[in-house]
Amino acid sequence: MSHRPIYLDNHATTSVDVRVLAAMLPYFTEHFGNPSSINHVYGWEAEAAVKKSREILAEAINATPEEIVFTSGATEANNLAIKGVAEAYFQKGQHIITVATEHNAVLDPCKYLQTLGFEITILPVQKDGLIDLTQLEKAFRPDTILVSVMAANNEIGVLQPLTEISGMCRERGVIFHSDAAQAIGKISLDVQAMQIDLMSFTAHKLYGPKGIGALYVRRRNPRVQLAPQQHGGGHERGMRSGTLYTPQIVGFAKAVEIALQAQATENEYLTQLRQRLWEQLSQLEGIYLNGHPTQRLAGNLNISIEGVDGAALLLGLQPVMAVSSGSACSSATTAPSHVLTALGHAEQLAYASLRFGIGRFNTAEEIEQVAQHTISTVQSLRKQKILA
Ligand SMILES: Cc1ncc(COP(=O)(O)O)c(C=O)c1O
């Protein structure tokens, strides 16, 4: 195989762990039954695998298996949560609160609801990417039905104070949803202790397969009602119809199981790599860390670099490393990242930004190589600019 760039885009997606793949394989060919087929062993085998996977996921977040609704990923889970609550509770109120740095899979369903007459308050963030709880306090209205704040940001890795937010929602009888696409398996998530009502997940940021995710839907204290957004055979207790993808579900559960076992050591390892990378890069002048220095995902380093053109920088880095500028989900667009813009950066600074997503399979040697190449590329681009 030809030499491939070092993969440092683990917030966009991750490689499937071979242990996950091994767990999935029998469910493509041998145990391929439909989990809804109740009349024969093929169906029973698939149903047993789905049941076990559901239990693993539920246990991982301290929920019950009945509270897990499988979806195609976090985009669908967010859509189901936000539009499902809006449709079920519109007679109670039509006001929703969310945050400027959310993923588009939260912001766009909110924008869609605006076209139907819902009012959306989009909270700004502070310079470190965290929301200001006093601003949230002021944003609540008697007709607020939902607050949606992500657990971990996909660009700057910032971890929002979920427990404080949920406490404020509880006091007011407002439903709290959190997009935990980047958080599951990387930080502890306990829906009871954290008083979460709805939480979205995806497998492919966690060394699991693409095309599978889940929504946690609280069933007690309070029971959250959701209007289904996909109608059909009544799967997932009527909340999400469609034949369950047994291999992906099994892979998702295996990925979560591995991540939870490895969480403490992996976070320590990733923190070391991230600190090493930052130590090296911060020797450059005009370089800024985006997001809170410690309240962030262990594997996330997001920087802005003064005095270089973002596109030229990426071009120079590409032969050696696969990194992202802005959100991977929208990297086809040239607009500056809405997350970095929300931090209050000047547009130009937002353009020359890099997101390093360090993951399980990266090594210390790779980080050294990445640091050296980034430094020399920035230096050479700056020199060319002076000469031009
Ligand atoms: C925070 C966040 N939410 C939602 C999504 C969308 O997840 P999926 O690809 O599973 O639809 C992503 C993926 O980029 C994400 O990072």
The ligand as an ORCA input file, in Angstrom:
! r2SCAN-3c Opt
* xyz 0 1
  C     -21.731     16.648     17.812
  C     -22.245     15.887     16.645
  N     -23.556     15.708     16.496
  C     -24.063     15.018     15.463
  C     -23.252     14.472     14.504
  C     -23.854     13.675     13.372
  O     -23.717     12.309     13.662
  P     -24.024     11.182     12.568
  O     -22.893     11.225     11.604
  O     -24.077      9.934     13.368
  O     -25.344     11.505     11.968
  C     -21.870     14.643     14.595
  C     -20.974     14.119     13.538
  O     -20.204     14.819     12.974
  C     -21.361     15.363     15.700
  O     -20.047     15.533     15.845
*
